[in-house]
Amino acid sequence: MAGGWAKDGAVSEQIEASIKDELARLKIRKTPVGESLTECAECGEEIPEKRRQAIPGVKLCIDCQKERDGTYKARGGINRRGSKDSQLK
């Protein structure tokens, strides 16, 4: 059931589009690119050979990666519908 000027299924399409965008963003962020470094880009410690083979393109040692994964970064969401006020003007 749609309301106002929205077509049927518009809310579901918006939710699916938001989920698809977020998954694509996460996939890009998690995939290292390029050649692995022999030393960590942050602390300078040696990155073990097995880690470099397991994750091609790795730039951080295990400790620095754990620290980075543990930090939360808030980011603004996307409002695809706009506000009611903007629709009324």
Gaussian input, Z-matrix of N, CA and C with variables (Angstrom, degrees):
# hf/3-21g

backbone

0 1
 N
 C     1     B1
 C     2     B2     1     A1
 N     3     B3     2     A2     1     D1
 C     4     B4     3     A3     2     D2
 C     5     B5     4     A4     3     D3
 N     6     B6     5     A5     4     D4
 C     7     B7     6     A6     5     D5
 C     8     B8     7     A7     6     D6
 N     9     B9     8     A8     7     D7
 C    10    B10     9     A9     8     D8
 C    11    B11    10    A10     9     D9
 N    12    B12    11    A11    10    D10
 C    13    B13    12    A12    11    D11
 C    14    B14    13    A13    12    D12
 N    15    B15    14    A14    13    D13
 C    16    B16    15    A15    14    D14
 C    17    B17    16    A16    15    D15
 N    18    B18    17    A17    16    D16
 C    19    B19    18    A18    17    D17
 C    20    B20    19    A19    18    D18
 N    21    B21    20    A20    19    D19
 C    22    B22    21    A21    20    D20
 C    23    B23    22    A22    21    D21
 N    24    B24    23    A23    22    D22
 C    25    B25    24    A24    23    D23
 C    26    B26    25    A25    24    D24
 N    27    B27    26    A26    25    D25
 C    28    B28    27    A27    26    D26
 C    29    B29    28    A28    27    D27
 N    30    B30    29    A29    28    D28
 C    31    B31    30    A30    29    D29
 C    32    B32    31    A31    30    D30
 N    33    B33    32    A32    31    D31
 C    34    B34    33    A33    32    D32
 C    35    B35    34    A34    33    D33
 N    36    B36    35    A35    34    D34
 C    37    B37    36    A36    35    D35
 C    38    B38    37    A37    36    D36
 N    39    B39    38    A38    37    D37
 C    40    B40    39    A39    38    D38
 C    41    B41    40    A40    39    D39
 N    42    B42    41    A41    40    D40
 C    43    B43    42    A42    41    D41
 C    44    B44    43    A43    42    D42
 N    45    B45    44    A44    43    D43
 C    46    B46    45    A45    44    D44
 C    47    B47    46    A46    45    D45
 N    48    B48    47    A47    46    D46
 C    49    B49    48    A48    47    D47
 C    50    B50    49    A49    48    D48
 N    51    B51    50    A50    49    D49
 C    52    B52    51    A51    50    D50
 C    53    B53    52    A52    51    D51
 N    54    B54    53    A53    52    D52
 C    55    B55    54    A54    53    D53
 C    56    B56    55    A55    54    D54
 N    57    B57    56    A56    55    D55
 C    58    B58    57    A57    56    D56
 C    59    B59    58    A58    57    D57
 N    60    B60    59    A59    58    D58
 C    61    B61    60    A60    59    D59
 C    62    B62    61    A61    60    D60
 N    63    B63    62    A62    61    D61
 C    64    B64    63    A63    62    D62
 C    65    B65    64    A64    63    D63
 N    66    B66    65    A65    64    D64
 C    67    B67    66    A66    65    D65
 C    68    B68    67    A67    66    D66
 N    69    B69    68    A68    67    D67
 C    70    B70    69    A69    68    D68
 C    71    B71    70    A70    69    D69
 N    72    B72    71    A71    70    D70
 C    73    B73    72    A72    71    D71
 C    74    B74    73    A73    72    D72
 N    75    B75    74    A74    73    D73
 C    76    B76    75    A75    74    D74
 C    77    B77    76    A76    75    D75
 N    78    B78    77    A77    76    D76
 C    79    B79    78    A78    77    D77
 C    80    B80    79    A79    78    D78
 N    81    B81    80    A80    79    D79
 C    82    B82    81    A81    80    D80
 C    83    B83    82    A82    81    D81
 N    84    B84    83    A83    82    D82
 C    85    B85    84    A84    83    D83
 C    86    B86    85    A85    84    D84
 N    87    B87    86    A86    85    D85
 C    88    B88    87    A87    86    D86
 C    89    B89    88    A88    87    D87
 N    90    B90    89    A89    88    D88
 C    91    B91    90    A90    89    D89
 C    92    B92    91    A91    90    D90
 N    93    B93    92    A92    91    D91
 C    94    B94    93    A93    92    D92
 C    95    B95    94    A94    93    D93
 N    96    B96    95    A95    94    D94
 C    97    B97    96    A96    95    D95
 C    98    B98    97    A97    96    D96
 N    99    B99    98    A98    97    D97
 C   100   B100    99    A99    98    D98
 C   101   B101   100   A100    99    D99
 N   102   B102   101   A101   100   D100
 C   103   B103   102   A102   101   D101
 C   104   B104   103   A103   102   D102
 N   105   B105   104   A104   103   D103
 C   106   B106   105   A105   104   D104
 C   107   B107   106   A106   105   D105
 N   108   B108   107   A107   106   D106
 C   109   B109   108   A108   107   D107
 C   110   B110   109   A109   108   D108
 N   111   B111   110   A110   109   D109
 C   112   B112   111   A111   110   D110
 C   113   B113   112   A112   111   D111
 N   114   B114   113   A113   112   D112
 C   115   B115   114   A114   113   D113
 C   116   B116   115   A115   114   D114
 N   117   B117   116   A116   115   D115
 C   118   B118   117   A117   116   D116
 C   119   B119   118   A118   117   D117
 N   120   B120   119   A119   118   D118
 C   121   B121   120   A120   119   D119
 C   122   B122   121   A121   120   D120
 N   123   B123   122   A122   121   D121
 C   124   B124   123   A123   122   D122
 C   125   B125   124   A124   123   D123
 N   126   B126   125   A125   124   D124
 C   127   B127   126   A126   125   D125
 C   128   B128   127   A127   126   D126
 N   129   B129   128   A128   127   D127
 C   130   B130   129   A129   128   D128
 C   131   B131   130   A130   129   D129
 N   132   B132   131   A131   130   D130
 C   133   B133   132   A132   131   D131
 C   134   B134   133   A133   132   D132
 N   135   B135   134   A134   133   D133
 C   136   B136   135   A135   134   D134
 C   137   B137   136   A136   135   D135
 N   138   B138   137   A137   136   D136
 C   139   B139   138   A138   137   D137
 C   140   B140   139   A139   138   D138
 N   141   B141   140   A140   139   D139
 C   142   B142   141   A141   140   D140
 C   143   B143   142   A142   141   D141
 N   144   B144   143   A143   142   D142
 C   145   B145   144   A144   143   D143
 C   146   B146   145   A145   144   D144
 N   147   B147   146   A146   145   D145
 C   148   B148   147   A147   146   D146
 C   149   B149   148   A148   147   D147
 N   150   B150   149   A149   148   D148
 C   151   B151   150   A150   149   D149
 C   152   B152   151   A151   150   D150
 N   153   B153   152   A152   151   D151
 C   154   B154   153   A153   152   D152
 C   155   B155   154   A154   153   D153
 N   156   B156   155   A155   154   D154
 C   157   B157   156   A156   155   D155
 C   158   B158   157   A157   156   D156
 N   159   B159   158   A158   157   D157
 C   160   B160   159   A159   158   D158
 C   161   B161   160   A160   159   D159
 N   162   B162   161   A161   160   D160
 C   163   B163   162   A162   161   D161
 C   164   B164   163   A163   162   D162
 N   165   B165   164   A164   163   D163
 C   166   B166   165   A165   164   D164
 C   167   B167   166   A166   165   D165
 N   168   B168   167   A167   166   D166
 C   169   B169   168   A168   167   D167
 C   170   B170   169   A169   168   D168
 N   171   B171   170   A170   169   D169
 C   172   B172   171   A171   170   D170
 C   173   B173   172   A172   171   D171
 N   174   B174   173   A173   172   D172
 C   175   B175   174   A174   173   D173
 C   176   B176   175   A175   174   D174
 N   177   B177   176   A176   175   D175
 C   178   B178   177   A177   176   D176
 C   179   B179   178   A178   177   D177
 N   180   B180   179   A179   178   D178
 C   181   B181   180   A180   179   D179
 C   182   B182   181   A181   180   D180
 N   183   B183   182   A182   181   D181
 C   184   B184   183   A183   182   D182
 C   185   B185   184   A184   183   D183
 N   186   B186   185   A185   184   D184
 C   187   B187   186   A186   185   D185
 C   188   B188   187   A187   186   D186
 N   189   B189   188   A188   187   D187
 C   190   B190   189   A189   188   D188
 C   191   B191   190   A190   189   D189
 N   192   B192   191   A191   190   D190
 C   193   B193   192   A192   191   D191
 C   194   B194   193   A193   192   D192
 N   195   B195   194   A194   193   D193
 C   196   B196   195   A195   194   D194
 C   197   B197   196   A196   195   D195
 N   198   B198   197   A197   196   D196
 C   199   B199   198   A198   197   D197
 C   200   B200   199   A199   198   D198
 N   201   B201   200   A200   199   D199
 C   202   B202   201   A201   200   D200
 C   203   B203   202   A202   201   D201
 N   204   B204   203   A203   202   D202
 C   205   B205   204   A204   203   D203
 C   206   B206   205   A205   204   D204
 N   207   B207   206   A206   205   D205
 C   208   B208   207   A207   206   D206
 C   209   B209   208   A208   207   D207
 N   210   B210   209   A209   208   D208
 C   211   B211   210   A210   209   D209
 C   212   B212   211   A211   210   D210
 N   213   B213   212   A212   211   D211
 C   214   B214   213   A213   212   D212
 C   215   B215   214   A214   213   D213
 N   216   B216   215   A215   214   D214
 C   217   B217   216   A216   215   D215
 C   218   B218   217   A217   216   D216
 N   219   B219   218   A218   217   D217
 C   220   B220   219   A219   218   D218
 C   221   B221   220   A220   219   D219
 N   222   B222   221   A221   220   D220
 C   223   B223   222   A222   221   D221
 C   224   B224   223   A223   222   D222
 N   225   B225   224   A224   223   D223
 C   226   B226   225   A225   224   D224
 C   227   B227   226   A226   225   D225
 N   228   B228   227   A227   226   D226
 C   229   B229   228   A228   227   D227
 C   230   B230   229   A229   228   D228
 N   231   B231   230   A230   229   D229
 C   232   B232   231   A231   230   D230
 C   233   B233   232   A232   231   D231
 N   234   B234   233   A233   232   D232
 C   235   B235   234   A234   233   D233
 C   236   B236   235   A235   234   D234
 N   237   B237   236   A236   235   D235
 C   238   B238   237   A237   236   D236
 C   239   B239   238   A238   237   D237
 N   240   B240   239   A239   238   D238
 C   241   B241   240   A240   239   D239
 C   242   B242   241   A241   240   D240
 N   243   B243   242   A242   241   D241
 C   244   B244   243   A243   242   D242
 C   245   B245   244   A244   243   D243
 N   246   B246   245   A245   244   D244
 C   247   B247   246   A246   245   D245
 C   248   B248   247   A247   246   D246
 N   249   B249   248   A248   247   D247
 C   250   B250   249   A249   248   D248
 C   251   B251   250   A250   249   D249
 N   252   B252   251   A251   250   D250
 C   253   B253   252   A252   251   D251
 C   254   B254   253   A253   252   D252
 N   255   B255   254   A254   253   D253
 C   256   B256   255   A255   254   D254
 C   257   B257   256   A256   255   D255
 N   258   B258   257   A257   256   D256
 C   259   B259   258   A258   257   D257
 C   260   B260   259   A259   258   D258
 N   261   B261   260   A260   259   D259
 C   262   B262   261   A261   260   D260
 C   263   B263   262   A262   261   D261
 N   264   B264   263   A263   262   D262
 C   265   B265   264   A264   263   D263
 C   266   B266   265   A265   264   D264

   B1=1.4481
   B2=1.5307
   B3=1.2949
   B4=1.4587
   B5=1.5144
   B6=1.3159
   B7=1.4536
   B8=1.5075
   B9=1.3147
   B10=1.4606
   B11=1.5112
   B12=1.3391
   B13=1.4618
   B14=1.5255
   B15=1.3097
   B16=1.4605
   B17=1.5228
   B18=1.3154
   B19=1.4623
   B20=1.5259
   B21=1.3104
   B22=1.4602
   B23=1.5239
   B24=1.3245
   B25=1.4555
   B26=1.5136
   B27=1.3296
   B28=1.4643
   B29=1.5213
   B30=1.3078
   B31=1.4636
   B32=1.5313
   B33=1.3055
   B34=1.4583
   B35=1.5273
   B36=1.3185
   B37=1.4659
   B38=1.5254
   B39=1.3376
   B40=1.4591
   B41=1.5205
   B42=1.3222
   B43=1.4585
   B44=1.5258
   B45=1.3206
   B46=1.4634
   B47=1.5272
   B48=1.3281
   B49=1.4585
   B50=1.5293
   B51=1.3319
   B52=1.4644
   B53=1.5223
   B54=1.3202
   B55=1.4638
   B56=1.5245
   B57=1.3215
   B58=1.4656
   B59=1.5302
   B60=1.3312
   B61=1.4634
   B62=1.5252
   B63=1.3303
   B64=1.4608
   B65=1.5228
   B66=1.3156
   B67=1.4635
   B68=1.5221
   B69=1.3214
   B70=1.4689
   B71=1.5240
   B72=1.3299
   B73=1.4624
   B74=1.5268
   B75=1.3237
   B76=1.4535
   B77=1.5212
   B78=1.3176
   B79=1.4699
   B80=1.5231
   B81=1.2999
   B82=1.4614
   B83=1.5227
   B84=1.3211
   B85=1.4556
   B86=1.5214
   B87=1.3147
   B88=1.4586
   B89=1.5237
   B90=1.3073
   B91=1.4565
   B92=1.5229
   B93=1.3601
   B94=1.4645
   B95=1.5288
   B96=1.3124
   B97=1.4580
   B98=1.5171
   B99=1.3154
   B100=1.4527
   B101=1.5111
   B102=1.3156
   B103=1.4494
   B104=1.5313
   B105=1.3200
   B106=1.4645
   B107=1.5234
   B108=1.3200
   B109=1.4562
   B110=1.5246
   B111=1.3102
   B112=1.4668
   B113=1.5199
   B114=1.3419
   B115=1.4562
   B116=1.5242
   B117=1.3243
   B118=1.4635
   B119=1.5254
   B120=1.3198
   B121=1.4577
   B122=1.5330
   B123=1.3338
   B124=1.4656
   B125=1.5213
   B126=1.3423
   B127=1.4735
   B128=1.5284
   B129=1.3273
   B130=1.4558
   B131=1.5135
   B132=1.3372
   B133=1.4686
   B134=1.5245
   B135=1.3246
   B136=1.4587
   B137=1.5331
   B138=1.3361
   B139=1.4609
   B140=1.5260
   B141=1.3471
   B142=1.4638
   B143=1.5383
   B144=1.3316
   B145=1.4646
   B146=1.5247
   B147=1.3314
   B148=1.4729
   B149=1.5207
   B150=1.3402
   B151=1.4670
   B152=1.5314
   B153=1.3243
   B154=1.4702
   B155=1.5265
   B156=1.3416
   B157=1.4651
   B158=1.5247
   B159=1.3242
   B160=1.4664
   B161=1.5230
   B162=1.3307
   B163=1.4685
   B164=1.5210
   B165=1.3375
   B166=1.4616
   B167=1.5318
   B168=1.3014
   B169=1.4571
   B170=1.5169
   B171=1.3320
   B172=1.4621
   B173=1.5332
   B174=1.3202
   B175=1.4670
   B176=1.5278
   B177=1.3587
   B178=1.4546
   B179=1.5205
   B180=1.3368
   B181=1.4597
   B182=1.5309
   B183=1.3136
   B184=1.4667
   B185=1.5233
   B186=1.3328
   B187=1.4638
   B188=1.5316
   B189=1.3218
   B190=1.4685
   B191=1.5325
   B192=1.3346
   B193=1.4584
   B194=1.5258
   B195=1.3407
   B196=1.4680
   B197=1.5205
   B198=1.3306
   B199=1.4631
   B200=1.5247
   B201=1.3188
   B202=1.4662
   B203=1.5284
   B204=1.3296
   B205=1.4633
   B206=1.5224
   B207=1.3306
   B208=1.4570
   B209=1.5185
   B210=1.3254
   B211=1.4633
   B212=1.5190
   B213=1.3174
   B214=1.4607
   B215=1.5144
   B216=1.3038
   B217=1.4625
   B218=1.5201
   B219=1.3108
   B220=1.4618
   B221=1.5168
   B222=1.3067
   B223=1.4533
   B224=1.5116
   B225=1.2817
   B226=1.4501
   B227=1.5113
   B228=1.3098
   B229=1.4539
   B230=1.5132
   B231=1.2891
   B232=1.4563
   B233=1.5069
   B234=1.3168
   B235=1.4526
   B236=1.5222
   B237=1.3222
   B238=1.4587
   B239=1.5295
   B240=1.3062
   B241=1.4659
   B242=1.5045
   B243=1.3004
   B244=1.4457
   B245=1.5143
   B246=1.3073
   B247=1.4501
   B248=1.5218
   B249=1.3210
   B250=1.4734
   B251=1.5148
   B252=1.3460
   B253=1.4548
   B254=1.5197
   B255=1.3217
   B256=1.4577
   B257=1.5208
   B258=1.3146
   B259=1.4687
   B260=1.5186
   B261=1.3319
   B262=1.4606
   B263=1.5158
   B264=1.3134
   B265=1.4833
   B266=1.5046
   A1=108.69
   A2=115.74
   A3=120.45
   A4=109.00
   A5=115.36
   A6=120.11
   A7=109.58
   A8=115.79
   A9=119.66
   A10=111.66
   A11=115.94
   A12=120.68
   A13=113.12
   A14=116.54
   A15=119.71
   A16=110.51
   A17=115.75
   A18=119.68
   A19=109.77
   A20=117.28
   A21=121.60
   A22=110.04
   A23=116.62
   A24=121.27
   A25=114.43
   A26=117.84
   A27=120.49
   A28=111.82
   A29=117.05
   A30=120.06
   A31=109.52
   A32=117.47
   A33=121.04
   A34=110.87
   A35=116.98
   A36=120.64
   A37=111.12
   A38=116.99
   A39=120.85
   A40=111.13
   A41=116.72
   A42=121.02
   A43=109.94
   A44=116.92
   A45=121.00
   A46=111.51
   A47=117.74
   A48=121.30
   A49=110.87
   A50=116.66
   A51=120.20
   A52=110.85
   A53=116.78
   A54=121.00
   A55=110.10
   A56=117.28
   A57=121.47
   A58=111.13
   A59=116.83
   A60=121.03
   A61=111.55
   A62=116.34
   A63=120.43
   A64=111.27
   A65=117.62
   A66=120.86
   A67=111.52
   A68=116.51
   A69=120.30
   A70=110.60
   A71=116.93
   A72=121.15
   A73=110.86
   A74=116.99
   A75=120.90
   A76=112.08
   A77=116.35
   A78=120.11
   A79=110.64
   A80=117.12
   A81=121.70
   A82=110.15
   A83=117.55
   A84=122.03
   A85=111.98
   A86=118.74
   A87=122.70
   A88=113.61
   A89=118.23
   A90=120.73
   A91=110.41
   A92=117.77
   A93=119.35
   A94=110.68
   A95=116.17
   A96=121.26
   A97=109.32
   A98=115.93
   A99=120.78
   A100=112.92
   A101=115.46
   A102=122.01
   A103=110.25
   A104=116.12
   A105=121.17
   A106=110.52
   A107=115.49
   A108=120.71
   A109=109.39
   A110=116.88
   A111=120.08
   A112=111.01
   A113=116.41
   A114=121.66
   A115=109.41
   A116=115.98
   A117=122.18
   A118=110.79
   A119=117.13
   A120=122.25
   A121=111.91
   A122=117.97
   A123=120.08
   A124=113.13
   A125=117.56
   A126=119.65
   A127=113.41
   A128=118.59
   A129=121.62
   A130=115.26
   A131=117.55
   A132=120.28
   A133=110.00
   A134=115.92
   A135=120.67
   A136=110.36
   A137=116.04
   A138=121.76
   A139=106.88
   A140=117.69
   A141=119.86
   A142=112.41
   A143=115.34
   A144=121.99
   A145=111.59
   A146=117.39
   A147=120.50
   A148=111.26
   A149=118.09
   A150=121.15
   A151=110.24
   A152=116.12
   A153=119.80
   A154=111.28
   A155=116.95
   A156=120.10
   A157=111.36
   A158=116.38
   A159=120.54
   A160=112.38
   A161=116.43
   A162=120.94
   A163=108.67
   A164=117.75
   A165=119.60
   A166=111.29
   A167=117.10
   A168=121.58
   A169=113.79
   A170=117.87
   A171=120.99
   A172=110.08
   A173=116.65
   A174=121.84
   A175=112.61
   A176=117.53
   A177=121.13
   A178=111.36
   A179=115.68
   A180=120.10
   A181=108.50
   A182=116.58
   A183=120.85
   A184=111.25
   A185=117.85
   A186=120.79
   A187=112.01
   A188=116.98
   A189=120.31
   A190=110.97
   A191=117.02
   A192=120.37
   A193=110.59
   A194=117.28
   A195=120.87
   A196=110.69
   A197=116.04
   A198=120.29
   A199=111.21
   A200=116.13
   A201=120.16
   A202=111.21
   A203=116.98
   A204=120.29
   A205=111.91
   A206=117.06
   A207=121.02
   A208=114.00
   A209=117.75
   A210=119.66
   A211=110.44
   A212=115.70
   A213=121.80
   A214=109.11
   A215=115.27
   A216=120.33
   A217=108.10
   A218=115.29
   A219=119.42
   A220=108.70
   A221=115.32
   A222=118.96
   A223=108.48
   A224=116.28
   A225=120.81
   A226=111.96
   A227=115.42
   A228=120.20
   A229=111.40
   A230=115.48
   A231=120.92
   A232=108.12
   A233=116.30
   A234=121.03
   A235=107.21
   A236=116.49
   A237=120.70
   A238=112.81
   A239=116.68
   A240=119.60
   A241=113.23
   A242=118.99
   A243=121.69
   A244=109.29
   A245=116.88
   A246=119.88
   A247=110.69
   A248=115.60
   A249=119.16
   A250=110.85
   A251=115.96
   A252=119.39
   A253=111.66
   A254=117.20
   A255=119.23
   A256=111.38
   A257=117.12
   A258=120.83
   A259=111.76
   A260=116.46
   A261=120.34
   A262=113.00
   A263=117.72
   A264=120.23
   A265=111.66
   D1=127.50
   D2=179.84
   D3=-102.97
   D4=155.19
   D5=178.13
   D6=-123.74
   D7=144.06
   D8=178.42
   D9=67.72
   D10=-130.93
   D11=-177.78
   D12=-94.32
   D13=1.19
   D14=-178.30
   D15=-76.23
   D16=144.07
   D17=177.74
   D18=-81.52
   D19=166.37
   D20=178.32
   D21=-60.70
   D22=134.42
   D23=178.35
   D24=81.90
   D25=7.77
   D26=-176.84
   D27=-65.09
   D28=-38.66
   D29=-179.49
   D30=-66.61
   D31=-43.67
   D32=178.52
   D33=-61.78
   D34=-40.48
   D35=178.27
   D36=-63.48
   D37=-39.15
   D38=178.59
   D39=-65.24
   D40=-42.62
   D41=179.10
   D42=-64.03
   D43=-46.62
   D44=179.63
   D45=-61.96
   D46=-39.70
   D47=179.03
   D48=-65.86
   D49=-39.85
   D50=178.71
   D51=-64.88
   D52=-43.13
   D53=179.20
   D54=-64.13
   D55=-43.21
   D56=179.85
   D57=-62.08
   D58=-42.96
   D59=178.51
   D60=-62.34
   D61=-43.96
   D62=-178.38
   D63=-66.70
   D64=-41.41
   D65=177.85
   D66=-63.27
   D67=-39.99
   D68=177.87
   D69=-64.55
   D70=-40.13
   D71=178.93
   D72=-64.24
   D73=-43.28
   D74=179.35
   D75=-66.45
   D76=-37.59
   D77=-179.99
   D78=-64.44
   D79=-41.12
   D80=179.17
   D81=-66.09
   D82=-42.70
   D83=-176.81
   D84=-67.89
   D85=-34.14
   D86=-175.27
   D87=-83.63
   D88=-15.64
   D89=-175.66
   D90=-94.81
   D91=109.21
   D92=176.61
   D93=-66.46
   D94=149.75
   D95=-178.32
   D96=-124.99
   D97=147.86
   D98=175.70
   D99=87.86
   D100=-165.51
   D101=-176.99
   D102=-86.22
   D103=143.54
   D104=178.54
   D105=-65.74
   D106=145.40
   D107=174.08
   D108=-87.21
   D109=151.21
   D110=175.72
   D111=-85.55
   D112=-23.92
   D113=177.61
   D114=-122.66
   D115=145.89
   D116=-178.63
   D117=-60.16
   D118=137.55
   D119=-179.08
   D120=-70.77
   D121=-20.93
   D122=-177.73
   D123=-99.21
   D124=-49.87
   D125=-173.91
   D126=-105.25
   D127=-15.90
   D128=178.12
   D129=85.99
   D130=-0.71
   D131=178.15
   D132=-71.46
   D133=155.28
   D134=-179.62
   D135=-69.27
   D136=136.81
   D137=175.26
   D138=-90.46
   D139=125.14
   D140=-178.10
   D141=-57.80
   D142=145.09
   D143=-178.65
   D144=-56.85
   D145=-41.76
   D146=-179.06
   D147=-62.95
   D148=-36.43
   D149=177.40
   D150=-66.76
   D151=-41.03
   D152=179.82
   D153=-65.32
   D154=-34.68
   D155=177.75
   D156=-74.40
   D157=-37.53
   D158=-177.66
   D159=-71.04
   D160=-35.47
   D161=-177.87
   D162=-126.38
   D163=88.02
   D164=178.44
   D165=-59.15
   D166=132.47
   D167=179.64
   D168=91.25
   D169=8.76
   D170=-177.45
   D171=-66.33
   D172=139.69
   D173=-176.99
   D174=-118.76
   D175=-14.71
   D176=-175.15
   D177=-122.10
   D178=149.61
   D179=173.73
   D180=-73.54
   D181=171.61
   D182=-175.80
   D183=-61.87
   D184=-44.00
   D185=-178.29
   D186=-62.74
   D187=-46.01
   D188=179.72
   D189=-65.94
   D190=-37.35
   D191=178.64
   D192=-65.62
   D193=-41.28
   D194=177.43
   D195=-61.25
   D196=-42.90
   D197=179.45
   D198=-63.41
   D199=-42.54
   D200=179.98
   D201=-67.00
   D202=-40.91
   D203=179.48
   D204=-66.25
   D205=-27.71
   D206=-178.05
   D207=-79.20
   D208=-16.13
   D209=-178.72
   D210=-84.82
   D211=137.48
   D212=-179.31
   D213=-99.25
   D214=130.19
   D215=177.48
   D216=-118.25
   D217=113.21
   D218=178.40
   D219=-73.47
   D220=140.59
   D221=176.17
   D222=-137.97
   D223=149.37
   D224=-177.40
   D225=-72.20
   D226=142.94
   D227=177.48
   D228=-82.43
   D229=171.53
   D230=179.92
   D231=-106.88
   D232=124.19
   D233=177.33
   D234=-97.44
   D235=98.11
   D236=-176.65
   D237=-75.62
   D238=-21.49
   D239=-175.53
   D240=-90.74
   D241=-21.96
   D242=-174.89
   D243=79.70
   D244=174.73
   D245=179.88
   D246=-92.77
   D247=159.99
   D248=178.15
   D249=-60.96
   D250=-38.30
   D251=-178.73
   D252=-60.40
   D253=-39.94
   D254=-179.13
   D255=-69.42
   D256=-27.40
   D257=179.30
   D258=-78.04
   D259=-25.54
   D260=-177.50
   D261=-83.38
   D262=-18.99
   D263=-176.06
   D264=-76.62

